[in-house]
């Protein structure tokens, strides 16, 4: 019922094989079907969690069941011997003419005798296996126990670190919510409603603006919220349409839900490098799939690409200016020179 290194290694091999196959398929179809590939990689995250759970299930309960089965068979043997059924078996081996009533009775007794013999052989084999398992358990070497303890401590420490990283990300999202305001512009709301109908969304997501967002972001899947940078009013019409269409594509594909599942997969299976590569590739494919879907809804793929590229360059330029201003504020001597 305890943790074993063999189960851990076996789980790692299964996770690596499953994630490796998914990454190979994603590499073979790269750039052609990002929507299908992102769904495949997201499903692989769930499959890896299931495989890890199955591989790490303790197997001591099978030993308990077999021991109970052997004890039951022992009691059955005592009952059979006390009731005199053994003599019936012997008499079957040497049957008398009076004991045979029909021609079908002999084959029936022979089949019952053979089934009983097979049952006893299986019970004895299970009993011997249980004895070997019980004899081997207390003979563990100190090095093996130390190695097992070290692996368990390393796994717990890594899991705690991953949980702390997730907590910091969650606090950052809450900080964005606190430092954001609701967008009540009528034209913007009309544009979002128009694209929501194109994506066949049942409800229109909420709109908020914040200076902590680079260009746009989507948070939530049951009640999604789209965040825009606070200077969105300075954007061109095509840039606003491109960002809104891109974020609504994420909402339509339920990408935030798959990101949450992939994040928890990475937290639980943090020790496996294939998981990190798969999650990173899934995020990239999600962005490509959202771009492909949004460009189709916008109607002009080139205008969509130019709008996002100009916003990315502008955001990077603003970030550089902000960093330079922070450096000047920390070093007043540079301003005087």
GUNUKOL-319604 format. One line per field, with one value per residue (C-alpha): x, z, y; residue in one letter; residue number from 1. Coordinates in nm, 4 decimals. Each point is the difference from the previous one (the first is absolute). Layout:
# residues N
east	c(X	...) $
up	c(Z	...) $
north	c(Y	...) $
type	c(a	...) $
seq	c(NUM	...) $
# end
This chain:
# residues 337
east	c(0.0000	0.3029	0.1939	0.2377	0.2755	-0.1060	-0.3489	0.1515	0.2358	-0.2817	-0.2204	0.2807	0.0455	-0.3708	-0.0292	0.3054	-0.1322	-0.3430	0.1298	0.2706	-0.2546	-0.2172	0.2981	0.1057	-0.3494	-0.0002	0.3365	-0.1165	-0.3061	0.1685	-0.1353	-0.2871	-0.2731	0.0653	-0.3558	0.0192	0.3540	-0.0850	-0.2956	0.2233	0.2603	-0.2668	-0.1501	0.3472	0.0287	-0.3120	0.1207	0.3357	-0.1730	-0.2126	0.2989	0.2017	-0.2860	-0.0439	0.3722	0.0466	-0.2970	0.1355	-0.0354	0.0019	-0.3755	0.0485	0.2140	-0.2723	-0.2611	0.2164	0.0761	-0.3694	-0.0623	0.2618	-0.1447	-0.3439	0.1336	0.1645	-0.3289	-0.1687	0.2552	-0.0616	-0.3739	0.0390	0.2240	-0.2301	-0.3118	0.1481	-0.0004	0.3557	-0.1257	-0.2443	0.2879	0.1842	-0.3112	-0.0303	0.3436	-0.1170	-0.3700	-0.2342	-0.2733	-0.2696	0.1254	-0.0474	-0.3579	0.0355	0.2685	0.0248	0.0877	0.3617	0.0974	-0.1708	0.1931	0.3219	-0.0487	-0.0761	0.3133	0.2158	-0.1414	0.0671	0.3599	0.0608	-0.1523	0.2308	0.3079	-0.0796	-0.0591	0.3305	0.1817	-0.1529	0.0919	0.3633	0.0115	-0.1306	0.2601	0.2777	-0.1293	-0.0187	0.3483	0.1499	-0.1519	0.2113	0.3198	0.0295	0.3478	0.0642	0.1170	-0.3325	-0.1953	0.2261	-0.0434	-0.3767	-0.0032	0.2124	-0.2324	-0.3076	0.1562	0.1039	-0.3506	-0.1661	0.2439	-0.0546	-0.3753	0.0098	0.2094	-0.2416	-0.2953	0.1742	0.0532	-0.3659	-0.0975	0.2129	-0.1673	-0.3421	0.0885	0.1174	-0.3372	-0.1795	0.2237	-0.0997	-0.3663	0.0490	0.1802	-0.2460	-0.3162	-0.3087	-0.0208	-0.3345	0.0679	-0.3015	0.1939	0.2338	-0.2910	-0.1691	0.3155	0.0348	-0.3670	0.0426	0.2994	-0.1674	-0.2817	0.2541	0.1564	-0.3471	0.0585	-0.2950	0.1011	0.2297	0.3109	0.0623	0.2467	0.2530	0.3076	0.3250	0.3493	0.1450	-0.1004	0.2260	-0.2718	-0.2791	-0.0720	-0.2899	-0.0678	-0.2689	-0.2058	-0.3399	-0.0255	0.2949	0.1419	0.2007	0.2693	0.1322	0.2842	-0.1074	0.1120	-0.2271	-0.1739	0.3179	-0.0112	-0.1255	-0.3272	0.1754	0.2186	-0.3014	-0.1846	0.3014	0.0476	-0.3702	-0.0281	0.3101	-0.1239	-0.3502	0.1596	0.1586	-0.3400	-0.1667	0.2613	-0.0083	0.3772	0.0092	-0.1480	0.2624	0.2710	-0.1166	0.0040	0.3455	0.1269	-0.1119	0.1485	0.3309	-0.0315	-0.0744	0.2474	0.2625	0.2798	-0.0464	0.1567	-0.2338	-0.2947	0.1582	0.0799	-0.3513	-0.1696	0.2169	-0.0775	-0.3716	0.0009	0.1721	-0.2490	-0.2873	0.1259	0.0357	-0.3479	-0.1472	0.1771	-0.1327	-0.3558	0.0062	0.1459	-0.2803	-0.2664	0.1641	0.0001	0.3481	0.2909	0.2660	-0.1639	-0.0339	0.3687	0.1132	-0.2176	0.1348	0.3581	-0.0278	-0.1497	0.2775	0.2691	-0.1699	-0.0312	0.3666	0.0982	-0.2110	0.1592	0.3502	-0.0915	-0.1445	0.3166	0.2163	-0.2159	0.0374	0.3773	0.0073	-0.2168	0.2384	0.3098	-0.0714	0.3583	-0.0711	-0.2742	0.2318	0.2578) $
up	c(0.0000	0.0025	-0.2596	-0.2115	-0.2322	-0.2574	-0.0235	-0.0305	-0.2815	-0.1750	0.0205	-0.1426	-0.2928	-0.0785	0.0252	-0.2191	-0.2635	-0.0074	-0.0072	-0.2524	-0.2403	0.0294	-0.0673	-0.3010	-0.1488	0.0692	-0.1741	-0.3032	-0.0461	0.1081	-0.1537	-0.1788	0.2568	0.3200	0.1294	-0.0264	0.1404	0.3012	0.0806	-0.0309	0.2362	0.2489	-0.0017	0.0519	0.3237	0.1357	-0.1210	0.1742	0.3278	-0.0308	-0.0911	0.2915	0.2399	-0.1211	0.0052	0.3535	0.1531	0.2768	-0.0624	0.3575	-0.0088	-0.2418	0.2611	0.2612	-0.2343	-0.0852	0.3682	0.0834	-0.2938	0.1226	0.3522	-0.1416	-0.2022	0.3086	0.1863	-0.3011	-0.0029	0.3688	-0.0588	-0.2943	0.1908	0.3070	-0.2071	-0.1659	-0.3520	-0.0467	0.0127	-0.2726	-0.2149	0.0652	-0.0723	-0.3226	-0.0985	0.0599	-0.0798	0.0682	-0.2449	0.2512	0.0319	-0.3693	-0.0661	-0.3437	-0.2633	0.0562	0.3682	-0.0549	-0.2300	0.2369	0.3011	-0.2015	-0.0947	0.3621	0.1148	-0.2612	0.0908	0.3652	-0.0795	-0.2049	0.2751	0.2560	-0.2212	-0.0487	0.3720	0.0856	-0.2541	0.1460	0.3495	-0.1005	-0.1704	0.3154	0.2120	-0.2304	0.0104	0.3800	0.0245	-0.2368	0.1642	0.3191	-0.1940	-0.1553	0.0075	0.1705	-0.3277	-0.1650	0.2860	-0.0039	-0.3746	0.0348	0.2752	-0.2102	-0.3002	0.2151	0.1576	-0.3415	-0.1393	0.2927	-0.0197	-0.3730	0.0414	0.2667	-0.2287	-0.2893	0.2250	0.1119	-0.3630	-0.0737	0.3025	-0.1219	-0.3424	0.1618	0.2099	-0.3142	-0.1647	0.3068	-0.0081	-0.3604	0.1003	0.2823	-0.2209	-0.2869	-0.0857	-0.1933	-0.3607	-0.0589	-0.3435	-0.2247	-0.3247	0.1578	0.1452	-0.3393	-0.1664	0.2561	-0.0403	-0.3771	0.0189	0.2720	-0.2463	-0.2644	0.2425	0.1017	0.3680	0.2341	0.2063	-0.0481	0.2217	0.2344	-0.1033	0.2344	-0.0520	0.1929	-0.0431	0.1207	-0.3245	-0.3046	-0.2680	0.0875	0.2148	0.0878	0.3492	0.0930	-0.1942	0.1706	0.0176	-0.2105	0.0237	-0.2736	0.1135	-0.2261	0.0562	0.1385	-0.3153	-0.2317	-0.0998	-0.1873	-0.2132	-0.3564	-0.0922	-0.1516	0.3080	0.2310	-0.2239	-0.0160	0.3777	0.0702	-0.2610	0.1365	0.3593	-0.1012	-0.1905	0.3271	0.1689	-0.2778	0.0204	0.3838	0.0009	0.3554	0.1326	-0.1842	0.1300	0.3565	-0.0605	-0.1579	0.2891	0.2588	-0.2136	0.0095	0.3762	0.0741	-0.2549	0.0421	0.0137	-0.3641	-0.2676	-0.2717	0.1870	-0.0015	-0.3710	-0.0798	0.1980	-0.1628	-0.3452	0.0829	0.0941	-0.3287	-0.2011	0.1822	-0.1092	-0.3604	0.0066	0.1415	-0.2694	-0.2727	0.1323	0.0654	-0.3418	-0.1633	0.1968	-0.0651	-0.3742	-0.0819	0.1176	-0.1108	0.1814	0.3067	-0.0061	-0.0560	0.2847	0.2527	-0.1170	0.0432	0.3467	0.1000	-0.1181	0.1748	0.3223	-0.0127	-0.0637	0.2919	0.2233	-0.0969	0.0670	0.3368	0.0978	-0.1055	0.2038	0.3029	-0.0412	-0.0236	0.3081	0.1953	-0.1254	0.0087	-0.1063	-0.3514	-0.0418	0.0926	-0.2538) $
north	c(0.0000	0.2298	0.1930	-0.2103	0.1097	-0.2570	0.1530	0.3475	-0.1052	-0.1836	0.3106	0.2161	-0.2378	-0.0033	0.3792	0.0463	-0.2410	0.1635	0.3562	-0.0883	-0.1505	0.3116	0.2274	-0.2072	0.0268	0.3749	0.0331	-0.1972	0.2249	0.3241	0.3189	-0.1741	-0.0736	0.1965	-0.0429	-0.3791	-0.0128	0.2173	-0.2252	-0.3066	0.1420	0.1105	-0.3491	-0.1440	0.1972	-0.1683	-0.3394	0.0456	0.0810	-0.3149	-0.2172	0.1366	-0.0661	-0.3575	-0.0769	0.1340	-0.1840	-0.2276	-0.3754	-0.1225	-0.0540	-0.2923	-0.1739	0.0424	-0.1473	-0.3023	-0.0693	0.0023	-0.2277	-0.2462	-0.0006	-0.0655	-0.2903	-0.1464	0.0071	-0.1557	-0.2818	-0.0692	-0.0057	-0.2348	-0.2412	-0.0024	-0.0601	-0.3041	0.1416	-0.1151	-0.3569	0.0920	0.1115	-0.3229	-0.1993	0.1960	-0.1181	-0.3545	0.0138	-0.2889	-0.1050	0.0881	0.3593	0.0729	0.0960	0.1544	0.0340	0.3806	-0.0261	-0.1091	0.2941	0.2412	-0.1291	0.0004	0.3672	0.0912	-0.1806	0.1764	0.3425	-0.0663	-0.1013	0.3154	0.2114	-0.1540	0.0484	0.3704	0.0444	-0.1646	0.2171	0.3161	-0.1159	-0.0581	0.3420	0.1691	-0.1779	0.1184	0.3564	-0.0043	-0.1482	0.2587	0.3097	0.0079	-0.0728	0.3453	0.1452	0.3348	0.1513	-0.0726	0.1547	0.3064	0.0366	-0.0296	0.2628	0.2342	-0.0357	0.0638	0.3094	0.1325	-0.0556	0.1745	0.2930	0.0401	-0.0189	0.2704	0.2245	-0.0492	0.0809	0.3189	0.1004	-0.0652	0.2087	0.2890	-0.0180	-0.0032	0.3043	0.1806	-0.0653	0.1307	0.3073	0.0639	-0.0237	0.2480	0.2520	-0.0170	0.1902	-0.0991	0.1200	0.1678	0.1465	-0.0563	-0.0470	-0.2525	-0.1933	-0.0026	-0.1305	-0.2780	-0.0955	-0.0146	-0.2336	-0.2087	-0.0727	-0.0975	-0.2481	-0.1265	0.0726	-0.0389	0.3064	0.2964	0.0058	0.2882	0.2705	0.1599	0.2171	0.0005	0.1377	-0.3312	-0.1756	0.0195	0.0002	-0.2437	-0.3054	-0.2288	-0.1348	-0.2532	-0.2513	-0.0120	0.3797	0.1217	0.3491	0.1705	0.2447	0.2742	0.2399	0.3368	0.1860	-0.2018	0.3236	0.0983	-0.3139	-0.0041	-0.1669	-0.3008	-0.0433	0.0036	-0.2450	-0.2327	-0.0094	-0.0494	-0.2764	-0.1741	0.0010	-0.1114	-0.2881	-0.1129	0.0256	-0.1995	-0.2779	-0.0167	0.0456	0.1318	-0.3257	-0.2049	0.2310	-0.0662	-0.3771	0.0200	0.2121	-0.2545	-0.2773	0.1830	0.0470	-0.3661	-0.1404	0.2698	-0.2585	-0.1040	0.2260	-0.1290	0.1519	0.3477	-0.0223	-0.1224	0.2784	0.2639	-0.1385	-0.0115	0.3708	0.0872	-0.2053	0.1681	0.3406	-0.1184	-0.1521	0.3227	0.2026	-0.2276	0.0152	0.3758	0.0805	-0.1951	0.1861	0.3362	-0.0649	0.1337	-0.2135	0.2489	0.2910	-0.2182	-0.0907	0.3584	0.1255	-0.2508	0.0570	0.3770	-0.0438	-0.2382	0.2433	0.2908	-0.1969	-0.0947	0.3625	0.1215	-0.2611	0.1161	0.3641	-0.0950	-0.1856	0.2943	0.2375	-0.2268	-0.0014	0.3808	0.0300	-0.2228	0.1893	0.3765	0.0773	-0.1229	0.2608	0.2869	-0.1129) $
type	c(x	x	x	x	x	x	x	x	x	x	x	x	x	x	x	x	x	x	x	x	x	x	x	x	x	x	x	x	x	x	x	x	x	x	x	x	x	x	x	x	x	x	x	x	x	x	x	x	x	x	x	x	x	x	x	x	x	x	x	x	x	x	x	x	x	x	x	x	x	x	x	x	x	x	x	x	x	x	x	x	x	x	x	x	x	x	x	x	x	x	x	x	x	x	x	x	x	x	x	x	x	x	x	x	x	x	x	x	x	x	x	x	x	x	x	x	x	x	x	x	x	x	x	x	x	x	x	x	x	x	x	x	x	x	x	x	x	x	x	x	x	x	x	x	x	x	x	x	x	x	x	x	x	x	x	x	x	x	x	x	x	x	x	x	x	x	x	x	x	x	x	x	x	x	x	x	x	x	x	x	x	x	x	x	x	x	x	x	x	x	x	x	x	x	x	x	x	x	x	x	x	x	x	x	x	x	x	x	x	x	x	x	x	x	x	x	x	x	x	x	x	x	x	x	x	x	x	x	x	x	x	x	x	x	x	x	x	x	x	x	x	x	x	x	x	x	x	x	x	x	x	x	x	x	x	x	x	x	x	x	x	x	x	x	x	x	x	x	x	x	x	x	x	x	x	x	x	x	x	x	x	x	x	x	x	x	x	x	x	x	x	x	x	x	x	x	x	x	x	x	x	x	x	x	x	x	x	x	x	x	x	x	x	x	x	x	x	x	x	x	x	x	x	x	x	x	x	x	x	x	x	x	x	x	x	x	x) $
seq	c(1	2	3	4	5	6	7	8	9	10	11	12	13	14	15	16	17	18	19	20	21	22	23	24	25	26	27	28	29	30	31	32	33	34	35	36	37	38	39	40	41	42	43	44	45	46	47	48	49	50	51	52	53	54	55	56	57	58	59	60	61	62	63	64	65	66	67	68	69	70	71	72	73	74	75	76	77	78	79	80	81	82	83	84	85	86	87	88	89	90	91	92	93	94	95	96	97	98	99	100	101	102	103	104	105	106	107	108	109	110	111	112	113	114	115	116	117	118	119	120	121	122	123	124	125	126	127	128	129	130	131	132	133	134	135	136	137	138	139	140	141	142	143	144	145	146	147	148	149	150	151	152	153	154	155	156	157	158	159	160	161	162	163	164	165	166	167	168	169	170	171	172	173	174	175	176	177	178	179	180	181	182	183	184	185	186	187	188	189	190	191	192	193	194	195	196	197	198	199	200	201	202	203	204	205	206	207	208	209	210	211	212	213	214	215	216	217	218	219	220	221	222	223	224	225	226	227	228	229	230	231	232	233	234	235	236	237	238	239	240	241	242	243	244	245	246	247	248	249	250	251	252	253	254	255	256	257	258	259	260	261	262	263	264	265	266	267	268	269	270	271	272	273	274	275	276	277	278	279	280	281	282	283	284	285	286	287	288	289	290	291	292	293	294	295	296	297	298	299	300	301	302	303	304	305	306	307	308	309	310	311	312	313	314	315	316	317	318	319	320	321	322	323	324	325	326	327	328	329	330	331	332	333	334	335	336	337) $
# end
